[in-house]
Amino acid sequence: MAKKQKYYVIWAGHKTGIFDTWAETEQNIKGFPNAQFKSFETKEQAFHASKKNYWASIQTKSAPSKNRKITSETIVMPSISVDAACAGNPGVLEYQGVNTETKEVLFFRGPFPLGTVNLGEFLAIVHGLAYLKKNNCPFPIYSDSRTAISWVKKKAIKTNLERNSTTEELFKMVDSALEWLHKNPYATKILKWETEDWGENPADYGRK
């Protein structure tokens, strides 16, 4: 069976507008900081969405996927969920933030040659805070890392990872994140994603 045609709106990317293929969409968002995009079932839906801003388009609730594990009424929508993936701990690290309901990727960084899950989770939360502040959005952030949430609230990290030529890029991002936390007050709620009750975090990379 042929795959159903989808249409993609990019609000923030190398190019913006409506695109007919994922390949073209990916090319125009890859490497773009805080890219904003969403897929639609029809060109008409994409056209109407393109006339609004990104956050207005995602607040309209869509039909849940059959495979969706998010069933608890206690999960706040709209919201952002963040997660990190590390091939070993330490290991090759990356992180991303997604729309909790639709799983659309809102931002991502990596891979970094060497890092830890906690550092990735910490950076993902701070990135989410900055993203929401920049877009003037009052939505909460979900993370399944108690350690990273604690680091953000304390505005301090504790890691055994050595700072060297391999990890310098990652630590520069950590320095910038800590500086951002000290300079930017925020009202965003940082909430714990309860994996045992709700299933995997929507931002999970699915590599377990």
VMD Tcl script that draws the C-alpha trace (Angstrom):
set ca {
  {0.00 0.00 0.00}
  {1.36 3.41 -0.96}
  {2.25 5.70 1.90}
  {-0.31 8.46 2.39}
  {0.80 11.89 1.22}
  {1.58 14.33 4.01}
  {2.20 18.05 3.89}
  {4.65 19.93 6.08}
  {4.59 23.50 7.32}
  {7.85 25.13 8.42}
  {7.45 28.31 10.48}
  {11.13 28.58 11.41}
  {13.86 26.97 9.30}
  {16.36 27.60 6.54}
  {13.27 28.04 4.34}
  {9.68 28.48 5.49}
  {6.36 27.59 3.92}
  {4.52 24.42 2.86}
  {6.46 21.40 1.60}
  {5.22 18.18 -0.02}
  {7.98 15.80 1.11}
  {9.73 14.95 4.35}
  {13.10 14.94 2.56}
  {12.75 18.60 1.58}
  {11.36 19.48 5.02}
  {14.24 17.76 6.80}
  {16.76 19.58 4.61}
  {15.25 22.92 5.60}
  {15.17 22.27 9.37}
  {18.35 20.24 9.90}
  {20.88 22.27 11.83}
  {18.50 25.20 12.23}
  {18.29 26.31 15.90}
  {14.77 25.98 17.35}
  {13.18 24.89 14.08}
  {9.37 24.94 14.09}
  {7.47 22.55 11.83}
  {4.50 20.19 11.77}
  {2.96 17.64 9.41}
  {-0.64 17.71 8.16}
  {-2.88 15.18 6.46}
  {-4.18 17.55 3.76}
  {-2.80 20.54 1.88}
  {-5.79 22.59 3.03}
  {-4.94 21.95 6.69}
  {-1.34 22.90 6.02}
  {-2.40 26.10 4.26}
  {-4.62 27.25 7.15}
  {-1.92 26.35 9.71}
  {0.71 28.31 7.80}
  {-1.36 31.47 8.32}
  {-1.08 31.05 12.11}
  {1.97 30.72 14.33}
  {3.42 27.34 15.33}
  {1.97 27.19 18.82}
  {-1.53 28.13 17.65}
  {-1.39 25.18 15.25}
  {-0.47 22.56 17.84}
  {-3.07 23.54 20.44}
  {-5.80 21.97 18.31}
  {-6.06 18.43 19.62}
  {-5.73 15.70 17.04}
  {-7.01 12.15 17.15}
  {-4.74 9.93 19.26}
  {-2.59 7.34 17.53}
  {-3.42 3.68 18.12}
  {0.14 3.16 19.36}
  {0.12 6.17 21.65}
  {0.90 5.38 25.27}
  {-0.09 8.76 26.64}
  {-3.41 7.94 28.26}
  {-3.34 9.61 31.67}
  {-5.56 12.66 32.09}
  {-2.99 14.10 34.50}
  {-0.51 14.89 31.70}
  {-0.56 18.59 30.93}
  {-1.21 19.54 27.31}
  {0.23 21.43 25.49}
  {3.72 20.79 26.85}
  {7.26 19.90 25.82}
  {8.98 16.62 26.66}
  {12.77 16.27 26.58}
  {15.13 13.31 26.64}
  {18.74 12.37 25.97}
  {20.30 9.29 24.38}
  {23.78 8.07 25.18}
  {25.57 5.12 23.54}
  {27.22 4.06 26.78}
  {27.49 6.25 29.84}
  {29.71 8.08 29.07}
  {29.31 7.70 25.32}
  {28.11 9.42 22.17}
  {25.38 11.81 23.34}
  {22.43 13.64 21.80}
  {19.22 15.20 23.10}
  {15.91 16.47 21.79}
  {12.71 18.22 22.78}
  {9.32 17.31 21.33}
  {5.69 18.34 21.45}
  {4.37 15.95 24.12}
  {1.11 15.24 22.31}
  {2.23 14.91 18.69}
  {5.91 13.98 19.19}
  {6.94 16.59 16.62}
  {10.63 17.41 17.18}
  {11.03 21.03 18.28}
  {14.80 21.11 18.82}
  {17.75 18.75 18.97}
  {21.50 18.81 19.48}
  {24.28 16.31 18.90}
  {25.74 13.89 18.51}
  {28.57 14.88 20.85}
  {31.58 12.51 20.84}
  {31.43 11.90 24.59}
  {28.90 12.77 27.27}
  {26.58 11.42 29.95}
  {22.83 10.98 30.09}
  {22.49 13.42 32.99}
  {24.37 16.16 31.14}
  {22.23 15.58 28.07}
  {19.02 15.70 30.10}
  {20.19 18.88 31.84}
  {20.98 20.61 28.54}
  {17.67 19.48 27.07}
  {15.68 21.02 29.94}
  {17.54 24.33 29.77}
  {17.18 24.36 25.98}
  {13.44 23.83 26.50}
  {13.25 26.68 29.00}
  {15.02 29.03 26.59}
  {12.83 27.85 23.70}
  {9.61 28.51 25.62}
  {10.82 31.88 26.90}
  {11.81 32.97 23.39}
  {8.39 31.98 22.06}
  {6.56 33.46 25.06}
  {4.84 30.12 25.80}
  {3.61 29.22 29.31}
  {3.68 25.45 28.77}
  {5.50 23.05 31.14}
  {8.46 20.78 30.39}
  {8.53 17.05 31.14}
  {11.75 15.15 31.89}
  {12.21 11.65 33.29}
  {15.53 12.58 34.95}
  {15.27 13.56 38.62}
  {18.99 14.37 38.61}
  {18.75 16.79 35.68}
  {15.66 18.47 37.14}
  {17.56 18.91 40.41}
  {20.58 20.40 38.61}
  {18.37 22.91 36.80}
  {16.63 23.99 40.00}
  {19.97 24.31 41.85}
  {21.62 26.00 38.83}
  {24.60 23.72 39.35}
  {25.80 20.37 38.02}
  {27.84 17.54 39.50}
  {29.59 15.24 37.03}
  {32.63 12.99 36.94}
  {33.05 13.50 33.20}
  {36.48 14.96 32.46}
  {36.73 18.21 30.55}
  {39.19 17.74 27.69}
  {39.49 18.28 23.95}
  {36.86 15.60 23.27}
  {34.28 17.01 25.67}
  {35.08 20.72 25.32}
  {32.14 21.47 22.98}
  {29.72 19.79 25.37}
  {31.10 21.61 28.41}
  {30.90 24.95 26.60}
  {27.19 24.28 26.14}
  {26.90 23.39 29.83}
  {28.64 26.67 30.73}
  {26.20 28.58 28.51}
  {23.23 26.74 30.03}
  {24.33 27.56 33.58}
  {24.89 31.19 32.60}
  {21.40 31.31 31.05}
  {19.83 29.92 34.24}
  {21.56 32.55 36.40}
  {20.54 35.41 34.11}
  {17.01 34.39 33.14}
  {14.22 33.97 35.69}
  {11.53 31.62 34.41}
  {8.02 30.62 35.47}
  {7.95 27.41 33.43}
  {7.04 24.31 35.43}
  {9.52 21.45 35.12}
  {7.60 18.22 35.71}
  {8.72 14.63 36.23}
  {7.60 12.24 33.51}
  {6.26 9.15 35.31}
  {7.47 6.38 33.01}
  {6.01 3.51 35.05}
  {2.51 4.99 34.85}
  {2.53 6.65 31.42}
  {4.98 4.65 29.32}
  {8.11 6.03 27.67}
  {8.73 9.75 27.54}
  {7.49 11.03 24.13}
  {11.02 12.35 23.45}
  {12.57 8.90 24.06}
  {14.82 7.73 21.21}
  {13.50 4.17 21.41}
  {16.96 2.56 21.47}
  {16.64 0.53 24.66}
}
mol new
graphics top color blue
foreach p $ca { graphics top sphere $p radius 0.5 }
foreach p [lrange $ca 0 end-1] q [lrange $ca 1 end] { graphics top cylinder $p $q radius 0.2 }
display resetview
